[in-house]
Amino acid sequence: MDLFKKAIDMSKIYTENTKVEAIILAGSVSRNLQDDYSDIELHIFWSSSPTDEDRQYPIKKVKGTILSYHPYEEEEWSEAYLNQDGIKFEISSFLSTTVERFISDVMDNYRTDLEKQCLVASIHDGISLFGKEKINQLKNKVVKYPSGLSKQMISKNLWLSNGWNNRKALLSRKDWLMLYNVICGVQKKLFGVLFGLNHMYVHHPDYKWMQYNIKSMQIKPENLYERMTKILIGNPKNAIDELEVLIAEVIMLVEEYNPELNISNQKNHIGYTK
């Protein structure tokens, strides 16, 4: 199934609405990472707030089946549906003014909010399906990853979590659900640091496409993907030991590539256990 062509066909229906200013193809299809389980992610930028009729017209046009339908939340409208061929579409709609503000928050104010950064990543890497001039203007604003954002991503994510300080107690108690929640949380934080170190925008709040992202990184510990995988599916005692080593290696990389960055408080916090 040619998902790219299906995305183009669907975008043409949205462009029948004069309030639509631009459409970006995001997600795995835009990065040529699609597989048998992939859906099509479209970001729709509107000149004014879309009504329910605006949002539902394209779905009705393809006789689609709505899977989820959310009101305006956190400055976004979103819905998911299947078309007649059973292809799933994930739609995220934003006012164009909101998109501009999100870009400014990330690029100028170095905000690390993952929701905003994911939108910036979609603009940076996504494919324009409509409103090419508008999309190119947005792409030009995010083409250079800010050094200030890099420092913020590193500093904030190196705080890891308070749960990490309790890892030995959780292991001793065999409190597996909480322990692995902590382990996954720390792994995500390390990814946040590495994305900042490598000047890469975060594409997904849960760091989807782990293998692809690691391959794209120039600065990283050796055999990172294999080690991260073993932490998740191996012996829990060994997982904690390996994660401790990874944390130390990531800190060394931060100090090597950002020697001016003061992370002494984060290091002290990471070293505390009970």
C-alpha positions in Angstrom: 0.0 0.0 0.0 1.4 3.4 -1.0 0.8 5.4 2.1 2.5 8.5 0.7 0.0 8.6 -2.2 -2.9 8.0 0.2 -1.6 11.0 2.3 -1.6 13.2 -0.8 -5.1 12.1 -1.8 -6.4 12.8 1.7 -4.7 16.2 1.9 -6.5 17.3 -1.3 -9.8 16.8 0.4 -8.7 19.0 3.3 -7.6 21.7 0.9 -11.1 22.1 -0.3 -11.6 24.1 2.9 -10.3 27.7 2.4 -9.4 28.0 6.1 -6.6 25.4 5.6 -3.3 27.2 5.1 -0.8 24.3 5.1 -0.6 20.6 5.5 2.5 18.6 6.6 3.0 14.9 6.4 4.7 13.8 9.6 5.5 10.5 11.4 7.0 7.4 10.0 5.7 7.8 6.5 7.5 11.2 6.1 10.8 9.6 7.3 10.4 6.5 5.1 10.2 4.3 8.2 6.7 2.9 7.6 5.9 -0.7 8.0 2.8 -2.9 8.0 1.6 -1.2 11.3 2.1 2.4 10.3 -0.6 5.0 10.0 -0.6 8.4 8.3 0.0 11.5 10.4 -1.2 14.8 9.0 -0.7 18.2 10.6 -3.3 20.7 9.4 -2.6 24.4 9.9 -5.7 26.6 10.0 -6.2 30.4 9.6 -9.1 30.2 12.1 -10.6 27.6 14.4 -12.0 24.6 12.6 -15.6 23.7 13.4 -16.8 20.1 13.9 -18.1 20.3 10.3 -14.7 21.4 9.1 -13.1 18.4 10.8 -15.6 15.8 10.0 -16.2 16.7 6.3 -13.0 14.9 5.1 -13.9 11.8 7.1 -17.4 11.7 5.7 -16.0 12.2 2.2 -14.0 9.0 2.4 -16.8 7.2 4.4 -14.3 6.9 7.3 -14.8 5.4 10.7 -13.9 7.6 13.6 -11.7 6.0 16.2 -11.2 9.0 18.4 -12.3 12.6 18.4 -11.0 15.2 20.8 -12.1 18.8 21.4 -9.7 21.7 21.5 -7.1 20.6 24.2 -3.7 22.1 24.8 -4.1 24.3 21.7 -4.7 21.4 19.4 -7.6 19.6 17.8 -7.0 15.9 17.1 -8.9 12.9 15.7 -8.1 9.4 14.3 -10.1 7.5 11.8 -10.0 4.7 9.3 -10.7 5.2 5.6 -12.5 2.7 3.4 -9.3 0.8 2.8 -8.7 0.4 6.6 -5.8 2.9 6.6 -5.6 4.8 9.8 -5.2 8.6 9.8 -4.0 10.6 12.8 -4.9 14.2 12.4 -3.5 17.1 14.5 -4.9 20.5 13.8 -3.4 23.8 14.9 -4.0 27.5 14.3 -1.1 28.9 12.2 -0.6 31.5 14.9 -0.2 28.8 17.5 2.4 27.1 15.3 4.4 30.3 15.1 4.3 30.8 18.8 5.3 27.2 19.5 8.3 27.7 17.2 9.3 30.9 19.1 9.0 29.1 22.4 11.4 26.4 21.3 13.8 28.4 19.1 14.0 31.7 21.0 13.0 30.8 24.6 14.6 27.3 24.6 11.4 25.6 26.0 11.9 21.9 26.3 8.1 21.0 26.3 8.1 17.8 24.2 4.7 18.6 22.7 6.0 21.8 21.2 9.3 20.3 20.3 7.6 17.4 18.5 5.7 19.9 16.3 9.0 21.7 15.5 10.5 18.3 14.6 7.6 17.6 12.3 8.1 20.9 10.6 11.9 20.3 10.4 11.6 16.8 8.9 8.1 16.7 7.5 6.9 16.8 3.9 4.8 19.7 2.6 1.6 18.5 1.0 0.0 21.9 0.8 1.0 25.5 1.3 4.6 25.0 0.3 5.6 28.6 0.7 4.1 28.7 4.2 5.9 25.5 5.1 9.2 26.6 3.7 9.0 29.8 5.8 8.4 27.7 8.9 11.2 25.3 8.0 13.6 28.2 7.6 12.9 29.2 11.2 13.8 25.7 12.6 16.7 24.8 10.3 19.4 25.5 12.9 19.1 23.8 16.3 19.7 26.4 19.0 22.7 25.9 21.3 20.5 27.3 24.1 18.0 24.5 23.6 20.8 22.0 23.7 22.0 23.2 27.1 18.4 23.2 28.5 17.7 19.7 27.2 20.9 18.4 28.8 20.5 20.3 32.1 16.8 19.4 32.7 17.0 15.8 31.6 20.1 15.1 33.8 17.9 15.4 36.9 16.6 11.9 35.9 14.0 11.2 38.6 13.7 10.8 42.4 12.6 7.2 41.7 16.1 6.4 40.5 17.5 7.1 43.9 15.2 4.3 45.2 16.3 1.7 42.7 18.1 -0.5 45.2 15.2 -0.6 47.5 12.8 -1.4 44.7 15.0 -4.2 43.5 15.4 -5.7 47.0 11.6 -5.6 47.4 11.0 -7.1 44.0 8.6 -4.2 43.3 8.9 -4.9 39.5 6.2 -2.6 38.1 7.5 0.5 39.9 11.2 -0.5 39.2 10.7 -0.8 35.5 8.7 2.4 35.4 11.7 4.0 37.0 14.1 2.3 34.5 12.1 3.4 31.5 11.8 6.9 32.9 15.6 7.2 33.3 16.1 5.8 29.8 13.9 8.5 28.4 15.8 11.1 30.3 19.1 9.9 28.9 17.6 10.1 25.4 16.6 13.7 26.2 20.2 14.4 27.1 21.5 12.7 24.0 19.0 14.5 21.7 20.3 17.8 23.2 23.9 16.8 22.8 23.3 15.8 19.2 21.2 18.9 18.4 18.3 16.7 17.4 14.6 17.7 17.9 12.6 15.1 19.7 10.1 13.5 17.3 7.9 11.7 19.8 7.2 12.3 23.5 8.0 8.7 24.3 11.1 8.6 22.0 9.6 6.4 19.4 11.9 5.0 16.6 14.7 4.3 19.1 16.9 2.3 16.8 16.6 4.9 14.0 17.3 7.8 16.3 20.3 6.2 17.9 21.7 5.5 14.4 21.3 9.2 13.6 23.3 10.3 16.7 27.0 11.2 16.3 27.6 11.6 20.0 26.5 8.5 22.0 27.9 5.6 24.2 29.1 2.6 22.3 26.5 -0.1 21.3 23.8 2.1 22.8 20.8 0.3 21.1 22.0 -3.2 22.2 22.6 -2.0 25.7 19.3 -0.2 26.0 17.5 -3.2 24.7 19.3 -5.5 27.2 18.3 -3.2 30.1 14.6 -3.6 29.1 14.6 -7.4 28.6 17.4 -8.7 30.7 18.0 -9.6 34.4 16.8 -6.6 36.5 19.9 -6.5 38.7 22.1 -6.4 35.6 19.7 -3.9 34.1 20.3 -1.5 37.0 24.1 -2.0 36.8 24.2 -1.4 33.1 22.0 1.7 33.4 24.4 3.1 36.1 27.3 2.6 33.6 25.3 4.3 30.8 24.5 7.3 33.0 28.2 7.7 33.9 29.1 7.5 30.2 26.5 10.0 29.2 27.8 12.4 31.9 31.3 12.0 30.5 30.0 12.9 27.0 28.3 16.0 28.4 31.5 17.1 30.1 33.5 16.5 27.0 31.3 18.3 24.6 29.8 21.0 26.9 32.6 21.7 29.5 31.2 25.1 30.3 27.9 23.5 31.5 27.7 23.2 35.3 26.0 19.9 36.1 27.4 19.4 39.6 24.0 19.5 41.3 22.6 16.9 38.9 25.6 14.7 39.5 25.2 14.9 43.2 21.5 14.1 42.9 22.2 11.1 40.7 24.8 9.7 43.1 22.4 9.7 46.1 20.7 6.3 46.8 18.9 4.8 49.6 
